Amino acid sequence: MGHGPLDADRRDVTTNLVLNQADLLGLVLSMSRVGAFAAASPLVRVLPVPGRVAFTLAVGLALSEPALSEGAMSDFVAATAVNVGVGVVLGFLTGLFIYAFTVAGAVIDLSSGLNAAQVFDPVTGLQNSVFGRGFNLMAIVLWFVVGGDRLMVEGLAATVATIPLDGTITVSAGVADFAVALVATMLRSAIELAIPALAALFITEVAFGVAARFAPQANVFSIGLPARIIASLATISLVVAAFPSVISTNLDTTRETIVTTIRALGG
């Protein structure tokens, strides 16, 4: 039986897949840091499960580097715990600002009476109200539009550059004070953001109180709830208009948070 030209040019091809132990351990440690960040950050939790897995795989592969070329299992466990801690702290602190929008919406809902209509918010894992849920989604969309996703990846890359995957951390005493300051800033931003709607609702309440005082026979409270809802809807555009400037300010705050977090962890 003859052989054709393709058979004559056929060669045996052997593919050798070499798994270097240091590279493999570095990949696992990198994914543990990125996975912890994705689990702790509300900015990543908004993605569906396949999106969070893709984020962890892609960023983990990009930031992977050889680690623990020589070491015992105890060293690997300790390094994994360190990477998980770095990811959790960075994810929580850099995502803390997003709760300002949720709090602002919740305050408006409470004042207008819309807090009775609450739904489960998968981003925060809590029951959220109408404006709280809407503000949260709009803020996250704007965050990704202005490049917040790239800032998160740059922050993770900065932690790997300053705190190696097989390195150690030393938590400074100022990290707790810094976290408390961030919470206070978040609450202040939430109240400042909701002030236009709160002012309109306050004026509405005063007007109905005066009307009830001078016309007690009129049942003004029966129309109080619809009036408060209308007042909140009429002024909500003023609150939403402030979103871009608040997001822009939060970008700078997030950069400072990344630097401060790395320094606080001993990087």
Backbone bond lengths (Angstrom), bond angles and torsions (degrees), N, CA, C in turn:
res aa  C-N    CA-C-N  psi(-1)  N-CA   C-N-CA  omega(-1)  CA-C   N-CA-C  phi
1 M - - - 1.470 - - 1.519 108.24 -
2 G 1.353 118.10 128.68 1.458 121.56 -175.51 1.509 112.77 -77.23
3 H 1.301 113.65 162.56 1.466 120.82 178.62 1.518 108.23 -113.64
4 G 1.331 116.23 132.36 1.454 120.58 178.68 1.513 111.81 -79.48
5 P 1.334 116.34 174.89 1.470 120.05 179.84 1.518 113.17 -62.67
6 L 1.339 116.40 -31.42 1.468 118.81 179.38 1.513 110.74 -68.68
7 D 1.341 115.55 -35.86 1.460 118.71 178.57 1.517 111.07 -69.07
8 A 1.313 115.61 -31.30 1.466 118.85 -179.71 1.520 111.42 -70.21
9 D 1.348 116.26 -32.67 1.460 119.67 -177.59 1.521 112.85 -91.09
10 R 1.328 114.47 1.24 1.461 117.38 -176.75 1.528 109.81 -71.39
11 R 1.305 115.99 136.80 1.461 121.76 178.41 1.531 109.25 -127.61
12 D 1.272 114.03 150.93 1.468 118.83 174.60 1.525 108.89 -77.78
13 V 1.310 114.95 123.76 1.460 120.86 -178.51 1.523 108.30 -110.71
14 T 1.287 115.64 124.93 1.464 121.39 179.84 1.522 108.74 -118.64
15 T 1.319 116.16 126.42 1.459 121.46 -179.99 1.514 108.60 -106.85
16 N 1.291 115.07 122.11 1.462 121.19 179.19 1.525 109.27 -106.61
17 L 1.319 116.18 119.57 1.458 121.89 177.88 1.525 108.32 -102.77
18 V 1.316 114.79 111.32 1.463 120.55 -177.29 1.524 108.49 -104.76
19 L 1.313 116.68 121.38 1.454 122.51 177.70 1.517 108.61 -103.38
20 N 1.313 115.31 109.74 1.452 120.28 177.48 1.516 109.32 -79.83
21 Q 1.322 116.63 132.78 1.455 120.34 -176.27 1.525 111.82 -61.86
22 A 1.315 117.91 -41.81 1.463 120.92 -178.96 1.531 111.00 -65.00
23 D 1.336 116.82 -41.01 1.456 120.03 178.53 1.523 111.07 -65.36
24 L 1.328 116.44 -42.45 1.466 119.97 -178.92 1.524 111.23 -65.03
25 L 1.324 117.08 -44.24 1.467 119.95 178.76 1.527 110.87 -65.51
26 G 1.333 116.91 -38.47 1.459 119.54 177.17 1.516 112.12 -62.81
27 L 1.339 116.85 -37.66 1.463 120.31 178.14 1.521 111.02 -65.82
28 V 1.315 117.01 -42.36 1.466 120.40 179.12 1.528 110.80 -64.16
29 L 1.313 116.82 -43.48 1.465 120.10 179.45 1.521 111.55 -65.95
30 S 1.332 117.35 -39.07 1.457 120.72 178.41 1.526 111.07 -63.95
31 M 1.335 116.27 -43.44 1.464 119.31 179.79 1.519 111.69 -68.76
32 S 1.332 117.47 -30.72 1.461 119.00 176.49 1.524 111.12 -66.07
33 R 1.336 117.17 -37.68 1.461 120.24 177.78 1.530 110.84 -68.75
34 V 1.327 116.88 -46.44 1.461 120.32 -178.94 1.525 110.48 -68.58
35 G 1.344 117.40 -39.35 1.458 119.85 178.42 1.512 112.98 -63.50
36 A 1.332 117.18 -39.53 1.460 120.25 176.37 1.518 110.87 -65.41
37 F 1.321 116.55 -39.04 1.468 120.26 176.41 1.521 110.54 -61.38
38 A 1.340 117.01 -45.31 1.462 120.79 -179.17 1.523 111.70 -64.17
39 A 1.334 117.11 -34.46 1.462 120.11 179.91 1.519 112.38 -74.26
40 A 1.340 117.96 -29.52 1.463 121.45 -175.73 1.521 113.25 -92.72
41 S 1.331 118.29 -23.00 1.458 120.89 -174.80 1.526 111.01 -89.00
42 P 1.328 118.59 123.47 1.477 119.90 175.35 1.516 112.55 -66.67
43 L 1.324 117.57 -17.46 1.460 121.11 178.91 1.525 111.81 -74.46
44 V 1.332 117.35 -23.61 1.459 121.54 177.69 1.524 110.68 -98.07
45 R 1.327 116.96 -29.82 1.465 119.66 -179.99 1.518 112.72 -65.14
46 V 1.332 118.01 -17.02 1.450 120.22 177.43 1.520 111.46 -67.44
47 L 1.325 117.36 -22.05 1.457 121.63 178.05 1.529 109.64 -73.87
48 P 1.339 117.85 150.17 1.465 119.36 173.18 1.519 110.73 -66.40
49 V 1.318 116.01 168.99 1.461 120.60 -176.67 1.531 112.12 -56.48
50 P 1.343 120.33 -46.12 1.478 118.29 176.63 1.527 112.91 -59.49
51 G 1.337 117.71 -34.45 1.456 120.70 178.10 1.511 112.33 -67.51
52 R 1.338 116.61 -40.78 1.469 119.53 178.13 1.528 111.37 -67.39
53 V 1.331 115.78 -37.47 1.468 119.02 177.22 1.526 110.26 -66.01
54 A 1.341 116.48 -42.58 1.468 119.79 178.47 1.522 111.15 -63.60
55 F 1.334 116.92 -39.72 1.464 120.66 177.55 1.526 110.50 -61.50
56 T 1.323 116.70 -45.23 1.460 120.45 -179.47 1.524 111.51 -63.85
57 L 1.324 116.98 -44.09 1.460 120.40 -179.15 1.525 111.77 -66.19
58 A 1.344 115.94 -47.06 1.465 119.55 -175.63 1.526 111.48 -65.92
59 V 1.332 116.78 -50.74 1.464 120.05 -178.30 1.533 110.43 -69.70
60 G 1.331 116.88 -36.35 1.459 119.51 178.20 1.519 112.24 -63.04
61 L 1.334 116.94 -41.38 1.463 120.20 176.98 1.525 111.17 -65.62
62 A 1.343 116.23 -39.55 1.465 119.79 -178.18 1.526 112.32 -67.49
63 L 1.319 117.49 -33.53 1.460 121.10 -176.17 1.529 113.16 -96.68
64 S 1.325 116.33 0.44 1.463 119.39 -177.37 1.525 111.17 -69.28
65 E 1.315 115.08 143.67 1.463 122.34 175.78 1.522 108.24 -151.53
66 P 1.323 118.55 154.33 1.471 119.98 -177.92 1.523 111.51 -57.27
67 A 1.325 115.53 140.13 1.461 120.62 -178.76 1.512 109.57 -151.69
68 L 1.318 116.04 150.81 1.462 123.36 175.18 1.527 111.39 53.54
69 S 1.326 115.61 52.94 1.463 119.02 177.64 1.526 111.36 -62.03
70 E 1.307 116.39 -31.25 1.461 121.58 176.76 1.523 108.61 -136.70
71 G 1.293 115.77 116.50 1.455 118.37 -179.28 1.511 111.06 179.74
72 A 1.309 116.15 160.94 1.452 122.12 -179.90 1.523 110.34 -87.50
73 M 1.319 115.34 173.30 1.457 120.91 179.04 1.526 110.97 -62.26
74 S 1.323 117.14 -34.18 1.465 119.89 179.16 1.523 111.13 -62.97
75 D 1.335 117.74 -35.45 1.463 120.74 177.23 1.523 110.77 -65.97
76 F 1.319 116.72 -38.55 1.464 120.58 178.84 1.525 110.82 -66.24
77 V 1.325 116.97 -43.34 1.476 120.50 178.75 1.528 110.44 -62.75
78 A 1.337 116.51 -42.47 1.464 119.94 179.58 1.527 110.72 -65.14
79 A 1.331 117.16 -41.30 1.460 120.20 179.13 1.520 111.04 -65.83
80 T 1.331 117.59 -37.16 1.463 120.68 177.14 1.526 110.86 -63.40
81 A 1.330 116.73 -43.02 1.465 120.54 178.50 1.523 110.83 -62.51
82 V 1.324 117.36 -39.40 1.465 121.10 178.61 1.521 110.54 -63.78
83 N 1.321 117.53 -44.56 1.458 120.66 -178.95 1.528 112.13 -67.23
84 V 1.313 116.23 -38.65 1.460 119.28 176.08 1.528 110.35 -63.40
85 G 1.326 116.93 -42.32 1.463 120.10 178.46 1.513 112.41 -62.39
86 V 1.333 117.30 -43.47 1.468 120.41 178.60 1.522 110.51 -62.44
87 G 1.328 117.35 -43.36 1.454 120.48 -179.45 1.513 113.07 -65.11
88 V 1.339 116.65 -41.55 1.469 120.34 -179.42 1.522 110.92 -65.93
89 V 1.318 117.03 -46.87 1.469 120.65 -178.41 1.529 110.63 -62.99
90 L 1.326 116.96 -46.79 1.461 120.06 -178.96 1.523 111.12 -66.11
91 G 1.328 117.99 -41.48 1.459 120.41 -179.97 1.515 112.82 -65.03
92 F 1.333 116.45 -40.81 1.466 119.72 -178.99 1.522 111.56 -69.05
93 L 1.326 116.56 -46.68 1.466 119.35 -175.13 1.530 111.62 -70.02
94 T 1.335 118.09 -41.56 1.466 119.48 -179.38 1.523 112.64 -72.80
95 G 1.328 117.92 -21.50 1.460 120.31 178.62 1.507 114.23 -97.33
96 L 1.338 116.15 2.85 1.464 119.46 -175.50 1.529 111.87 -66.89
97 F 1.331 117.59 -31.47 1.464 120.17 -174.95 1.518 111.73 -64.54
98 I 1.346 118.31 -27.15 1.454 120.44 -175.76 1.521 111.35 -65.11
99 Y 1.336 116.36 -23.40 1.462 119.43 178.76 1.525 111.92 -70.61
100 A 1.338 117.70 -16.70 1.467 119.53 177.06 1.524 110.37 -61.40
101 F 1.324 117.09 -39.10 1.463 120.77 179.46 1.528 111.03 -70.31
102 T 1.324 116.03 -37.65 1.463 119.20 177.31 1.518 111.12 -65.63
103 V 1.327 116.79 -42.66 1.466 120.45 179.32 1.519 110.85 -65.94
104 A 1.345 117.37 -41.15 1.467 120.47 178.82 1.520 110.68 -60.55
105 G 1.334 116.62 -45.01 1.461 119.65 177.85 1.511 112.25 -65.05
106 A 1.345 116.95 -38.28 1.462 119.72 -179.74 1.528 111.41 -66.55
107 V 1.334 117.35 -37.29 1.468 120.44 178.23 1.535 110.42 -65.04
108 I 1.328 116.36 -42.48 1.462 119.67 178.08 1.528 110.53 -64.57
109 D 1.330 116.88 -42.12 1.465 120.34 178.39 1.522 111.31 -62.01
110 L 1.324 116.90 -39.99 1.460 120.51 179.78 1.525 111.36 -65.56
111 S 1.333 116.68 -40.24 1.464 120.13 -178.24 1.525 112.44 -74.57
112 S 1.348 116.44 -30.91 1.466 119.36 -177.36 1.522 113.19 -90.92
113 G 1.328 117.08 -12.20 1.455 120.03 -179.43 1.514 114.16 93.28
114 L 1.320 117.67 2.34 1.455 120.74 -179.51 1.529 112.93 -82.00
115 N 1.324 116.80 -1.76 1.465 118.73 -179.71 1.516 112.29 -69.11
116 A 1.340 116.94 -11.84 1.467 119.58 176.90 1.518 111.72 -68.50
117 A 1.335 116.29 -26.18 1.470 120.62 179.63 1.520 109.20 -96.04
118 Q 1.309 116.35 85.27 1.462 121.69 -177.46 1.519 109.98 -109.78
119 V 1.322 115.12 144.60 1.457 122.30 177.83 1.527 108.00 -130.77
120 F 1.316 115.80 163.62 1.461 120.56 178.63 1.519 109.35 -77.34
121 D 1.333 115.19 127.87 1.459 121.48 179.29 1.530 108.26 -102.21
122 P 1.352 118.46 111.16 1.467 119.29 -178.91 1.521 113.69 -68.42
123 V 1.344 118.11 -18.32 1.465 121.18 -179.70 1.524 110.40 -71.00
124 T 1.332 116.01 -49.12 1.463 120.38 -179.09 1.521 112.43 -91.83
125 G 1.342 117.62 -17.92 1.452 120.84 -176.62 1.512 113.67 75.95
126 L 1.335 117.15 16.09 1.458 122.41 -177.24 1.516 109.85 -126.28
127 Q 1.343 115.16 169.00 1.459 120.32 171.58 1.515 109.01 -73.57
128 N 1.308 117.07 126.49 1.456 121.47 -176.26 1.510 109.97 -125.04
129 S 1.333 115.77 152.16 1.452 120.96 -177.92 1.526 110.81 -93.87
130 V 1.330 116.27 -174.87 1.462 121.57 -170.30 1.524 111.28 -64.18
131 F 1.323 117.17 -60.75 1.461 120.30 -178.52 1.528 111.65 -68.73
132 G 1.325 117.55 -33.58 1.450 120.14 177.77 1.516 111.74 -60.89
133 R 1.310 115.93 -44.21 1.464 120.38 178.44 1.532 111.06 -68.36
134 G 1.340 117.01 -43.60 1.461 120.24 -179.59 1.519 112.77 -64.93
135 F 1.337 116.95 -43.73 1.467 120.54 178.53 1.526 110.96 -62.36
136 N 1.324 116.17 -39.56 1.463 120.46 -179.30 1.525 110.77 -62.07
137 L 1.329 117.23 -45.74 1.464 120.61 -178.72 1.527 111.58 -67.42
138 M 1.341 117.07 -41.32 1.467 119.69 179.64 1.525 111.31 -64.95
139 A 1.329 116.61 -39.59 1.466 119.76 179.79 1.525 111.17 -65.72
140 I 1.320 117.74 -40.16 1.463 120.56 179.88 1.524 110.62 -67.10
141 V 1.338 116.90 -40.02 1.467 120.20 177.69 1.529 110.58 -61.57
142 L 1.326 116.81 -46.45 1.465 119.98 178.17 1.525 111.70 -64.11
143 W 1.315 116.48 -35.35 1.468 120.48 179.14 1.524 110.86 -61.48
144 F 1.318 116.63 -43.62 1.464 119.45 178.50 1.529 111.37 -71.96
145 V 1.325 118.17 -32.46 1.463 121.06 -179.58 1.527 110.88 -65.32
146 V 1.328 117.56 -41.14 1.471 120.62 -177.17 1.525 112.94 -84.02
147 G 1.331 118.16 4.21 1.456 120.37 175.50 1.502 114.95 97.93
148 G 1.301 118.01 22.38 1.454 119.90 179.09 1.506 113.42 -65.75
149 D 1.353 117.77 -29.54 1.461 120.03 178.60 1.529 111.13 -65.18
150 R 1.342 116.15 -39.48 1.462 119.15 177.61 1.522 111.09 -66.62
151 L 1.331 116.15 -35.65 1.463 119.52 178.48 1.527 110.79 -64.61
152 M 1.334 117.60 -37.53 1.460 120.44 178.22 1.530 111.24 -64.09
153 V 1.338 115.55 -43.66 1.468 119.07 179.60 1.527 110.36 -66.08
154 E 1.336 116.95 -39.78 1.464 119.93 177.53 1.525 110.69 -63.27
155 G 1.322 116.57 -37.26 1.459 119.47 177.41 1.513 112.37 -64.83
156 L 1.337 117.00 -42.13 1.461 119.97 176.47 1.524 110.88 -63.75
157 A 1.340 116.45 -41.31 1.469 119.63 177.97 1.522 111.08 -62.72
158 A 1.334 117.07 -36.83 1.467 120.35 178.79 1.522 111.32 -66.13
159 T 1.327 116.95 -36.18 1.473 118.53 177.92 1.527 111.23 -67.34
160 V 1.347 116.92 -37.68 1.466 119.48 178.90 1.523 110.47 -67.79
161 A 1.348 116.38 -35.93 1.466 119.99 -179.53 1.527 111.74 -70.09
162 T 1.310 117.80 -32.31 1.465 121.19 -176.19 1.528 112.97 -100.98
163 I 1.333 116.75 -31.18 1.462 121.34 176.85 1.518 106.92 -119.68
164 P 1.333 118.82 96.58 1.471 121.06 -176.22 1.520 111.95 -55.62
165 L 1.347 114.53 157.81 1.457 120.01 -179.37 1.526 111.95 -61.63
166 D 1.321 117.38 -30.57 1.460 120.54 177.87 1.525 111.58 -106.09
167 G 1.338 115.96 21.14 1.455 120.37 -179.66 1.513 112.40 -89.40
168 T 1.306 115.78 -173.66 1.462 122.62 179.71 1.526 109.21 -123.21
169 I 1.298 115.61 162.66 1.456 120.86 178.74 1.523 109.31 -125.64
170 T 1.315 114.12 154.69 1.459 121.93 175.36 1.525 107.01 -131.20
171 V 1.306 116.53 104.84 1.459 121.32 -176.04 1.517 109.15 -73.24
172 S 1.328 116.29 120.84 1.461 120.83 179.38 1.517 110.55 -80.54
173 A 1.314 115.60 161.35 1.468 120.72 -177.69 1.524 112.10 -70.27
174 G 1.336 116.71 -19.36 1.461 118.92 -176.88 1.506 114.88 -81.42
175 V 1.340 118.76 -6.02 1.460 119.65 -177.29 1.528 110.83 -67.76
176 A 1.351 117.39 -34.88 1.466 120.19 178.35 1.526 110.53 -68.13
177 D 1.331 116.94 -42.69 1.468 120.07 177.59 1.519 110.99 -62.90
178 F 1.325 116.65 -38.18 1.450 120.37 178.83 1.528 110.97 -65.47
179 A 1.335 117.31 -41.10 1.461 120.80 178.28 1.528 111.06 -63.87
180 V 1.326 116.67 -41.49 1.475 120.47 178.10 1.529 110.46 -63.35
181 A 1.330 116.67 -40.77 1.467 120.45 178.13 1.527 111.30 -63.61
182 L 1.330 116.69 -38.09 1.461 120.05 177.73 1.527 111.41 -65.11
183 V 1.334 116.44 -40.66 1.460 120.03 177.91 1.526 110.88 -63.01
184 A 1.343 116.48 -43.15 1.462 120.29 178.65 1.529 110.99 -63.26
185 T 1.333 117.03 -40.30 1.463 120.49 177.55 1.518 110.94 -64.90
186 M 1.335 116.70 -39.75 1.452 120.85 178.71 1.525 111.58 -62.45
187 L 1.327 117.39 -44.38 1.464 120.74 179.87 1.522 111.54 -66.55
188 R 1.325 116.43 -39.73 1.464 119.50 178.21 1.525 110.68 -64.21
189 S 1.324 117.06 -41.98 1.465 120.43 178.32 1.522 111.21 -63.94
190 A 1.329 116.95 -36.54 1.463 120.26 179.40 1.525 111.51 -63.98
191 I 1.328 116.81 -44.51 1.470 120.22 -179.52 1.528 110.22 -67.65
192 E 1.330 117.26 -42.73 1.467 120.18 178.41 1.526 111.27 -61.96
193 L 1.323 116.60 -36.35 1.460 120.49 179.97 1.527 111.44 -68.53
194 A 1.316 116.94 -35.85 1.461 120.90 -175.98 1.520 113.43 -89.51
195 I 1.332 119.05 -1.52 1.469 121.45 -174.20 1.527 113.52 -57.31
196 P 1.359 121.29 -44.66 1.474 118.81 -179.38 1.528 113.20 -56.88
197 A 1.320 116.77 -46.18 1.459 119.52 179.94 1.525 111.12 -69.64
198 L 1.325 117.47 -38.62 1.463 120.02 179.18 1.516 111.35 -65.07
199 A 1.338 117.28 -37.09 1.464 120.01 178.03 1.529 110.95 -64.50
200 A 1.333 116.77 -43.20 1.463 120.23 178.81 1.529 110.73 -64.09
201 L 1.318 117.00 -40.59 1.461 119.92 179.08 1.521 111.49 -68.05
202 F 1.329 116.76 -35.79 1.466 119.70 177.56 1.528 110.87 -64.70
203 I 1.330 116.59 -44.44 1.465 120.19 178.50 1.525 110.64 -62.32
204 T 1.331 116.04 -38.42 1.464 120.06 178.20 1.524 111.05 -63.14
205 E 1.326 116.23 -43.11 1.463 119.88 178.78 1.528 111.42 -63.54
206 V 1.335 116.35 -41.98 1.470 119.59 178.92 1.521 110.78 -63.56
207 A 1.339 116.42 -42.51 1.470 120.38 179.84 1.522 111.31 -60.99
208 F 1.306 117.54 -43.52 1.462 120.01 179.23 1.522 111.26 -70.41
209 G 1.342 117.49 -32.32 1.454 119.14 176.20 1.516 112.05 -65.78
210 V 1.340 116.15 -42.05 1.468 120.01 177.41 1.528 110.57 -64.82
211 A 1.346 115.80 -41.48 1.469 119.17 179.55 1.519 111.07 -63.69
212 A 1.312 117.39 -39.59 1.463 120.02 178.70 1.521 111.53 -68.41
213 R 1.329 117.31 -28.28 1.471 120.61 -179.88 1.517 111.14 -73.71
214 F 1.334 117.25 -41.44 1.469 120.06 -176.08 1.522 112.91 -92.97
215 A 1.322 117.16 -15.26 1.468 119.44 176.97 1.520 108.50 -134.18
216 P 1.340 116.95 70.48 1.473 119.43 -175.89 1.517 113.09 -65.05
217 Q 1.338 116.81 -23.34 1.457 118.30 -179.27 1.529 112.41 -73.46
218 A 1.346 117.67 -18.33 1.470 121.15 178.80 1.533 109.23 -85.03
219 N 1.295 115.26 134.85 1.457 120.76 -179.20 1.533 108.57 -86.04
220 V 1.354 115.32 74.97 1.462 119.18 -175.20 1.527 112.06 -72.24
221 F 1.320 116.41 -23.48 1.457 118.24 -177.51 1.530 112.30 -73.30
222 S 1.326 117.35 -17.61 1.460 119.28 178.29 1.525 112.14 -69.20
223 I 1.339 115.35 -25.27 1.467 118.70 177.46 1.526 111.53 -106.61
224 G 1.333 116.43 8.88 1.463 120.07 -178.67 1.515 112.90 -65.77
225 L 1.341 117.07 -45.33 1.460 120.11 -178.25 1.530 112.17 -64.68
226 P 1.348 119.25 -48.65 1.469 117.88 176.60 1.528 112.87 -59.51
227 A 1.337 116.75 -36.74 1.463 119.31 -179.67 1.526 111.15 -66.52
228 R 1.312 117.39 -39.49 1.462 119.98 178.63 1.526 111.73 -66.63
229 I 1.332 115.92 -38.31 1.462 119.21 177.83 1.526 110.60 -64.75
230 I 1.339 116.39 -42.22 1.471 119.98 178.74 1.517 110.82 -64.16
231 A 1.343 116.56 -41.34 1.465 119.89 179.42 1.527 111.24 -63.68
232 S 1.331 116.87 -39.97 1.466 119.19 179.07 1.525 111.24 -68.20
233 L 1.320 117.78 -39.45 1.469 120.51 178.88 1.527 111.42 -68.23
234 A 1.351 116.43 -32.66 1.462 119.52 -179.19 1.524 112.41 -71.09
235 T 1.305 117.65 -26.41 1.465 120.67 -176.39 1.529 113.18 -107.32
236 I 1.323 116.70 -0.80 1.465 118.38 -175.96 1.518 111.88 -67.23
237 S 1.345 116.41 -26.03 1.466 118.96 179.31 1.530 111.19 -64.45
238 L 1.341 117.57 -32.19 1.462 120.76 177.44 1.520 111.15 -66.20
239 V 1.327 116.37 -34.70 1.465 120.57 178.33 1.528 110.27 -70.30
240 V 1.330 116.07 -45.95 1.469 120.29 -178.25 1.526 110.76 -65.00
241 A 1.349 117.26 -33.30 1.463 120.25 -179.74 1.522 112.48 -63.34
242 A 1.320 116.82 -22.56 1.469 120.18 179.98 1.524 112.68 -86.27
243 F 1.319 117.89 -5.67 1.463 120.76 -177.02 1.532 112.96 -59.39
244 P 1.350 120.16 -48.73 1.472 118.95 -177.18 1.524 113.67 -57.73
245 S 1.336 117.02 -43.21 1.464 118.78 -179.37 1.517 111.34 -67.69
246 V 1.324 117.41 -36.20 1.470 120.45 178.52 1.522 110.32 -67.53
247 I 1.335 117.36 -41.64 1.460 121.27 178.33 1.528 110.35 -63.25
248 S 1.343 116.67 -41.78 1.457 120.22 178.86 1.520 111.17 -61.96
249 T 1.317 116.77 -41.53 1.468 120.47 176.82 1.524 111.12 -64.58
250 N 1.327 116.08 -37.66 1.453 119.84 -179.23 1.522 112.38 -69.32
251 L 1.333 117.83 -26.28 1.461 120.02 174.96 1.527 110.50 -61.52
252 D 1.335 115.56 -46.54 1.467 119.26 177.95 1.529 110.95 -64.80
253 T 1.335 115.87 -39.38 1.469 119.24 178.95 1.519 111.21 -64.59
254 T 1.339 116.55 -36.97 1.463 120.04 179.32 1.519 111.18 -66.53
255 R 1.322 117.06 -39.45 1.477 119.63 177.05 1.530 110.16 -61.06
256 E 1.334 116.02 -44.80 1.463 119.17 178.20 1.534 111.18 -64.21
257 T 1.334 116.09 -35.46 1.464 119.82 179.29 1.515 111.03 -65.21
258 I 1.336 116.76 -40.35 1.468 120.48 179.25 1.527 110.54 -62.44
259 V 1.337 115.97 -46.72 1.469 119.88 -179.52 1.527 110.35 -63.48
260 T 1.321 116.86 -45.39 1.460 120.26 -178.59 1.520 111.60 -65.48
261 T 1.333 116.57 -38.14 1.474 120.22 179.69 1.523 110.58 -64.87
262 I 1.340 116.93 -42.71 1.456 119.86 179.39 1.530 111.02 -63.32
263 R 1.335 116.13 -41.91 1.467 119.09 177.76 1.510 111.40 -66.44
264 A 1.338 116.76 -37.34 1.467 119.53 -178.61 1.526 112.19 -68.80
265 L 1.343 115.92 -26.58 1.459 119.86 179.70 1.527 111.93 -90.50
266 G 1.309 116.35 6.68 1.457 119.58 174.13 1.498 114.71 91.56
267 G 1.386 117.28 14.96 1.456 120.00 -179.07 1.511 111.80 -80.60
